[in-house]
Amino acid sequence: MTNSYANVKELLLDRDPQLPVYCIYPHVYRKSTRHFLDGFPGRVMYAVKANNHPAIIEQLHASGVRHFDCASLPEIELVGKLCPDSTLYYMNPVRVSGHARAAQHDFGVRHFVVDHHSGLAPLLEEINPAQSVIFARMAVSHESALEDLSAKFGAKPENIPALLTAIHASGAEPALAFNVGTGVTDPAAYEYAIGLAREALLTLPFKVRLLDVGGGFPKNYPGYNVPALDDYFSRTRLAAQSLPLADGGELLSEPGRALSAPGLSAVTRVLLRKTNRVYLNDGMYGAFWELRFRGHLQYPCRAFRGGVPMTGETKPFRLFGPTCDSTDEMPAQVELPANIDVGDHIEFGSIGAYSLSGRTDFNGFYSDDVISLAGEFAEPPQ
Ligand SMILES: Cc1ncc(COP(=O)(O)O)c(C=O)c1O
C-alpha cells in the first residue's frame, strides 16, 4: 500500500521532497489498461520487465490484467506473490538451470519459449511436456522500432518449421511467438510479422493454436508521435484473419510500455542551476535511463514552486542528473520557466515504462519513494 495525496500540490506542500518521488495516477492506469484489454484482439500479458515495481504490478492487476509475461523466476515469484489469481508465462529463451522446473512446480507455469534447438532439451528435462505450451520465437525486425529485439533472440523464419516440429514431437503443444521491437512506430510491422508467421505455419503438417505477437505497442512522448493504439489493434486483427491457426486459435500480446507508461510521473527537485543548465536529483542512471534509446528523447513536464505550477516566460534548458558522470545528461533540451531555480520541483509524466526497473544507485543517488495521487482531478503532465 503506497502513501496517497490528492495531487502534486498536496505532496509538495506536505513533504517538500528532497529525493525523487514517483507518483501513480490510478485513474490514468485504469483507463489506459481498459483500453488495451478491450482493444487488443486476444489475450494480453503484461511484460513485467517494463516496470516490476510491486505498486505498479498491483495497480495493473487492479486495472484488470490477469496474465503476466515474466522473464525470470524472480519475476514469477514476485507476481505470483502479488497476484495469486493470475496466469504467469516464462517467456525468456534463456533460463537459469532449475528455474523452469521451479516455475512449473511451484507456480503452475505452463508456457515457455525457445529460439534454438539447443534450448529445447534442457527445458524438457525440467518440465512435463504434456502440460506445457512451448513457443518457438521467430526473429523479426522492422525499421519502425525504437529498439530491435531480434538481434539477440529469435530463430530465422526459415528455421521455425523445424523448431516447431521438434516441439511437437516432444509432446508439448507447439506455438509461435515474435517480437517486432519496442516502441514500434508503424502498425505495418505487425502485419509484416504476421505475414512471415503465416508462411512458416503453412509449411507445417500440423496446426498451432497460439500466436504471440509480443510487445512493442508504443506510447506518445514529446517529439515522438505514434499512431493510435487502435490502429495497431485493428490492423493486427485483420492480418490475423489469414492465419491458418487450429480450432480455438488465439492471439497473445506482451505489452510492457503501453500498459506501464501512462500513469506514472517522477517529481524531481532542482539541486543546482547554472545559466541554461539545470541539475536534478534524478537522471540517466536513475529513472531516466531509457532516454538513451534513439528517438525517445524526453518526457512531458511541468515546474512547481512552493507547490504551485510556474507560469510565465520559458526558455530551453539542458538537464543533468546528479551523478559525477558527464554522460548523465538528458539527450534533449527542455522548455522550462526562465526563472527556474534551486528548490523548484519538476514533474515528468508518462514515465512508467523502463524507468523504475533498471534504475541504479550509482554515486549513491536512489529513491524508492512511490506514492499514489488519487484525487479526482489529478492529471499528470501530458
Ligand atoms: C520478449 C519481450 N516481450 C515484451 C517486451 C515488451 O516490449 P514493449 O515494452 O515494447 O511492449 C519486451 C521488451 O524488451 C521483450 O523483450
Ligand as a Chemical Component Dictionary entry (heavy atoms), coordinates in Angstrom:
data_LIG
# 
_chem_comp.id                   LIG 
_chem_comp.type                 NON-POLYMER 
_chem_comp.pdbx_formal_charge   0 
_chem_comp.three_letter_code    LIG 
# 
loop_
_chem_comp_atom.comp_id 
_chem_comp_atom.atom_id 
_chem_comp_atom.alt_atom_id 
_chem_comp_atom.type_symbol 
_chem_comp_atom.charge 
_chem_comp_atom.model_Cartn_x 
_chem_comp_atom.model_Cartn_y 
_chem_comp_atom.model_Cartn_z 
_chem_comp_atom.pdbx_ordinal 
LIG C1 C1 C 0 10.306 -10.641 -25.077 1  
LIG C2 C2 C 0 9.740  -9.279  -24.818 2  
LIG N1 N1 N 0 8.398  -9.164  -24.680 3  
LIG C3 C3 C 0 7.821  -7.967  -24.447 4  
LIG C4 C4 C 0 8.588  -6.823  -24.331 5  
LIG C5 C5 C 0 7.881  -5.547  -24.031 6  
LIG O1 O1 O 0 8.056  -4.631  -25.045 7  
LIG P1 P1 P 0 7.263  -3.250  -25.003 8  
LIG O2 O2 O 0 7.571  -2.603  -23.699 9  
LIG O3 O3 O 0 7.804  -2.503  -26.150 10 
LIG O4 O4 O 0 5.808  -3.554  -25.160 11 
LIG C6 C6 C 0 9.979  -6.899  -24.480 12 
LIG C7 C7 C 0 10.820 -5.705  -24.340 13 
LIG O5 O5 O 0 12.021 -5.732  -24.227 14 
LIG C8 C8 C 0 10.578 -8.166  -24.725 15 
LIG O6 O6 O 0 11.902 -8.304  -24.848 16 
# 
loop_
_chem_comp_bond.comp_id 
_chem_comp_bond.atom_id_1 
_chem_comp_bond.atom_id_2 
_chem_comp_bond.value_order 
_chem_comp_bond.pdbx_ordinal 
LIG C1 C2 SING 1  
LIG C2 N1 SING 2  
LIG C2 C8 DOUB 3  
LIG N1 C3 DOUB 4  
LIG C3 C4 SING 5  
LIG C4 C5 SING 6  
LIG C4 C6 DOUB 7  
LIG C5 O1 SING 8  
LIG O1 P1 SING 9  
LIG P1 O2 DOUB 10 
LIG P1 O3 SING 11 
LIG P1 O4 SING 12 
LIG C6 C7 SING 13 
LIG C6 C8 SING 14 
LIG C7 O5 DOUB 15 
LIG C8 O6 SING 16 
# 
